[in-house]
Structure formats: C-alpha cells, structure tokens
C-alpha cells in the first residue's frame, strides 16, 4: 500500500487593509560620525585677516605662504 502524502495546513488569509498594502521599511543603522584628524604638517595663520591654513602634504613647492600681500606666520 502506498504511503500517504502529508497535507499542508491551511494558513489564515490576511485582511486587505492599509497595513497589508504598505511594504515594511528597513531601518538603517546609525553609524558614528568620523572623527576629524589633526593635520600632520605645520599650521600657518595670517596676522591681518586671521585666516588659518593647515598643510596636509608637504613638498618642495610650499616654502612661503602669502596672504594679504604678506607672508603668513607659523602657528
């Protein structure tokens, strides 16, 4: 005699209300803000206007920074 096949249980149908029509939204995980890094090179400031410049990559081209017609002082 052949074995009987197992029947699947009937699942109750969902109501066609507002909740059934809206897809569920995935909540994005909040990532911590990246921390600001201190510049590795020297920092310069203008005596007249107060502008500050931080050198991040030093090379042969940076010898004297100028602002307001005068060389910037090292901070």
C-alpha positions as CSV (number, residue, x, y, z in Angstrom):
1,X,0.0,0.0,0.0
2,X,1.5,3.5,-0.9
3,X,2.4,5.9,1.8
4,X,0.0,8.8,2.4
5,X,1.2,12.3,1.5
6,X,1.2,14.9,4.3
7,X,-1.1,17.8,3.7
8,X,-0.1,21.4,4.3
9,X,-2.0,23.2,7.0
10,X,-4.2,26.0,5.7
11,X,-2.9,29.4,6.7
12,X,-5.4,32.1,7.5
13,X,-5.7,34.9,4.9
14,X,-4.7,38.4,5.8
15,X,-7.2,41.2,5.6
16,X,-6.7,43.6,2.7
17,X,-6.5,46.7,4.9
18,X,-4.0,49.6,4.9
19,X,-1.3,47.6,6.7
20,X,-1.4,44.9,4.1
21,X,-0.8,47.4,1.2
22,X,2.2,49.2,2.7
23,X,5.6,47.5,2.4
24,X,7.6,47.4,5.5
25,X,10.6,49.8,5.6
26,X,14.0,48.6,6.8
27,X,15.5,50.8,9.5
28,X,19.1,51.9,8.7
29,X,21.6,51.6,11.4
30,X,23.2,54.8,12.5
31,X,26.9,54.9,12.1
32,X,29.1,57.1,14.3
33,X,30.4,60.3,12.6
34,X,34.0,60.1,11.6
35,X,36.4,62.0,13.8
36,X,38.3,64.9,12.5
37,X,42.0,64.2,12.2
38,X,44.7,66.7,13.1
39,X,46.8,67.8,10.2
40,X,50.3,66.2,10.2
41,X,52.1,69.3,8.8
42,X,52.7,72.8,10.0
43,X,49.9,75.3,10.5
44,X,50.0,78.9,9.3
45,X,47.9,82.0,10.1
46,X,47.5,85.5,8.6
47,X,48.2,88.3,11.1
48,X,45.9,90.8,9.3
49,X,42.7,88.8,8.4
50,X,43.1,85.7,10.7
51,X,42.9,83.0,8.0
52,X,44.4,79.7,9.1
53,X,45.9,77.2,6.8
54,X,46.9,73.6,7.7
55,X,49.4,71.8,5.5
56,X,48.5,68.2,5.0
57,X,51.0,67.1,2.3
58,X,54.4,68.8,2.4
59,X,56.6,69.1,-0.7
60,X,59.1,71.2,-2.4
61,X,56.5,73.7,-3.6
62,X,55.5,75.0,-0.2
63,X,58.1,77.4,1.0
64,X,56.3,80.7,1.8
65,X,52.5,81.1,2.0
66,X,51.2,84.6,1.2
67,X,48.0,86.2,2.3
68,X,47.0,90.0,2.2
69,X,50.4,90.7,0.5
70,X,52.4,89.5,3.4
71,X,53.9,86.1,4.3
72,X,51.8,84.0,6.7
73,X,53.3,83.3,10.2
74,X,53.8,79.8,11.5
75,X,51.4,79.0,14.3
